Amino acid sequence: MMVVDLRSDGLAYLLRARRRYTKWGARAARGPHAVQRLMAIVEGLLGPAEIPPQRIWVSEAAQEFARRALADFPGRRWLVLGPGAKWPQKVWPAQRFIDMAKAVEDRFDSVIVLGGPDDVAPAAEVSAGLRLPVLNLAGQTSILEDCAVLAQAQVFVGNDSGLGHMASAVGIPTLTVFGPTDASQYHPWGQHADWLCEPEGRIEALRASSPTTARYSTSRETLTAC
């Protein structure tokens, strides 16, 4: 039997196996990102293979939900916002999302707000402050339904949370706002993913017009107000 353990430190050694691939036996990572570190664990099994692109398979039921939810939504240039996060320190203030969306509203027809049950309050605050038509789905969707909605949009902007990784995995330009967490390790993986960082980790200090960023690329150029 073979055990591949990408997460725990010792569980694999409690199981009977001929071969084990764990963090303890990993080769040197190709970079600082978590994806690169995890790929180093399985290089002994796969060899020096290219890191495959991320992808989320969305069920037909979730796609049908997105089609129904967006059927009468104005336009097609949709900006998705994810104003929630697990920790308060990772949440960009609602007013910052509002300022950013207003600054680029000439580039979009409407705004979709996504989030889980714990994100209902910031989602409502952001939605109330926007001038573009808004569809607030926070607390009303499953993870796969969120993915199906994201796949129909043009750009995602959100906090360091699962939504950013999901947006990148469905292939849309993704901009993640980072505060205390290390973006070099945890930014969404993908060619169309970008991020903004507050150097001292105080996410509330990062304003929509701030020139302070970790890097510049397609997503930043798409949302110049960030």
C-alpha positions in Angstrom: 0.0 0.0 0.0 1.1 3.6 -0.7 0.2 6.6 1.4 0.3 10.2 0.2 -0.2 12.7 3.0 -0.3 16.4 2.0 -1.6 17.7 5.2 -0.7 16.1 8.5 2.7 15.6 10.1 2.6 12.1 11.3 -0.6 10.2 10.3 1.1 8.5 7.4 3.5 6.8 9.8 0.7 5.2 11.8 -0.5 3.4 8.7 1.1 0.2 7.3 2.5 1.1 3.9 5.3 0.2 1.5 5.8 3.8 0.4 5.0 7.1 2.0 5.0 10.6 0.5 4.8 13.2 3.2 6.1 16.7 4.1 9.0 15.0 6.0 10.3 13.3 2.9 9.5 16.0 0.4 12.0 17.3 -2.1 12.9 21.0 -2.0 10.0 23.1 -3.1 10.2 25.1 -6.3 9.0 28.3 -4.6 7.3 29.7 -1.5 3.7 29.0 -2.5 1.7 26.3 -0.8 1.0 24.7 -4.1 4.7 24.5 -4.8 5.4 23.0 -1.4 2.7 20.4 -1.9 3.9 19.4 -5.3 7.3 18.8 -3.8 5.8 16.1 -1.7 4.6 14.1 -4.7 7.6 14.8 -7.0 9.1 11.5 -5.8 6.0 9.8 -7.2 5.4 11.9 -10.3 8.9 13.1 -11.1 9.6 16.8 -11.9 6.2 17.3 -13.6 4.7 20.6 -14.4 2.2 21.9 -11.8 -1.2 21.2 -13.4 -3.6 24.1 -13.8 -6.4 24.2 -11.2 -9.9 23.4 -12.3 -13.3 23.0 -10.7 -15.9 20.8 -12.2 -19.3 22.3 -11.7 -22.4 20.1 -11.7 -25.2 20.7 -14.2 -27.6 21.5 -11.3 -25.2 24.3 -10.2 -25.0 25.6 -13.7 -28.7 25.6 -14.0 -28.9 27.6 -10.7 -26.6 30.2 -12.1 -28.5 30.5 -15.4 -31.8 31.0 -13.5 -30.2 33.5 -11.0 -28.6 35.6 -13.7 -31.3 35.3 -16.4 -32.7 38.8 -15.9 -29.6 40.4 -14.5 -28.6 43.6 -16.4 -25.8 43.4 -19.0 -23.1 40.9 -19.2 -20.1 42.8 -17.8 -20.4 41.5 -14.2 -18.1 42.3 -11.4 -18.2 39.8 -8.5 -17.3 40.9 -5.0 -16.4 38.7 -2.0 -16.5 41.1 1.0 -16.3 38.4 3.7 -13.6 36.2 5.3 -13.1 33.8 8.1 -11.2 36.3 10.4 -12.1 39.9 11.0 -8.4 40.9 10.4 -8.7 39.6 6.8 -11.8 41.6 5.9 -11.3 44.8 3.8 -13.8 47.3 5.2 -17.1 47.5 3.3 -16.5 51.1 2.4 -13.3 50.2 0.6 -15.2 47.7 -1.6 -17.8 50.4 -2.3 -15.2 53.0 -3.2 -13.4 50.6 -5.5 -16.6 49.5 -7.3 -17.8 53.1 -7.8 -14.4 54.0 -9.3 -14.6 51.3 -12.0 -18.4 51.2 -12.5 -18.1 52.5 -16.0 -16.4 49.2 -16.9 -19.2 47.0 -15.6 -23.0 46.7 -16.0 -23.8 45.1 -12.6 -22.3 43.7 -9.4 -22.8 40.3 -7.9 -22.0 39.8 -4.2 -21.1 36.3 -2.9 -20.4 34.9 0.5 -21.4 32.3 3.0 -23.8 32.6 5.9 -21.3 34.4 8.1 -20.8 37.0 5.3 -24.4 38.2 5.1 -23.7 41.4 7.1 -20.8 42.8 5.1 -22.4 41.7 1.9 -25.5 43.7 2.7 -23.5 46.7 3.7 -21.5 46.7 0.4 -24.7 46.0 -1.7 -26.5 49.0 -0.1 -23.7 51.4 -1.0 -23.3 50.6 -4.7 -24.8 52.6 -7.6 -24.8 49.7 -10.1 -27.5 47.1 -10.1 -26.6 44.5 -7.4 -27.5 40.8 -7.0 -26.7 39.9 -3.4 -26.5 36.1 -3.1 -24.5 35.9 0.2 -25.8 33.1 2.4 -28.0 31.7 -0.4 -25.7 29.5 -2.4 -23.6 26.4 -2.2 -19.9 26.3 -3.0 -20.6 24.8 -6.5 -23.3 27.3 -7.1 -20.8 30.1 -6.3 -18.4 28.6 -8.8 -21.1 28.5 -11.5 -21.9 32.1 -10.9 -18.3 33.1 -10.9 -17.8 31.3 -14.2 -20.3 33.7 -15.8 -18.6 36.9 -14.5 -15.7 39.0 -15.9 -13.8 39.9 -12.7 -13.7 38.9 -9.1 -12.4 41.1 -6.2 -12.4 39.8 -2.7 -10.7 39.2 0.6 -8.3 36.3 1.3 -10.9 33.6 1.4 -12.0 30.5 -0.6 -13.9 32.6 -3.1 -10.7 34.0 -4.6 -9.3 30.5 -5.1 -12.6 29.4 -6.7 -12.7 32.4 -9.0 -9.2 31.7 -10.2 -10.0 28.0 -10.7 -12.9 28.8 -13.0 -10.6 31.0 -15.0 -11.7 34.7 -14.5 -9.4 37.5 -13.6 -9.1 37.5 -9.8 -7.9 40.2 -7.4 -7.4 39.3 -3.7 -6.9 41.8 -1.0 -4.4 40.6 1.7 -3.8 41.9 5.2 -2.1 39.8 7.9 -1.6 36.6 5.8 1.4 36.0 3.6 0.2 36.5 0.0 3.4 34.8 -1.4 2.3 31.6 0.2 -1.5 31.7 -0.1 -2.6 33.9 -3.1 -4.9 32.1 -5.5 -2.9 30.0 -7.9 -3.4 30.7 -11.6 -2.4 32.8 -14.6 -5.2 35.3 -14.1 -4.8 35.8 -10.3 -3.3 38.9 -8.7 -3.3 40.4 -5.3 -2.8 43.5 -3.2 -1.0 43.7 0.1 -0.8 46.1 3.0 2.9 45.9 4.0 2.2 46.1 7.8 -0.7 43.6 7.6 -3.4 46.2 8.5 -5.9 45.5 5.7 -8.0 48.5 6.8 -5.1 50.8 5.8 -5.3 49.7 2.2 -7.5 52.1 0.3 -8.9 51.7 -3.2 -6.6 54.5 -4.5 -3.6 53.2 -2.6 -0.4 52.7 -4.7 0.9 50.1 -2.3 0.7 46.7 -3.9 2.6 43.5 -3.9 2.7 43.2 -7.7 1.1 44.5 -10.9 -0.4 42.6 -13.7 -3.6 42.0 -15.7 -6.1 42.1 -12.9 -4.6 45.3 -11.5 -4.8 46.9 -14.9 -8.4 45.8 -15.1 -9.3 47.5 -11.8 -7.0 50.5 -11.9 -8.7 52.1 -8.9 -7.3 49.3 -6.7 
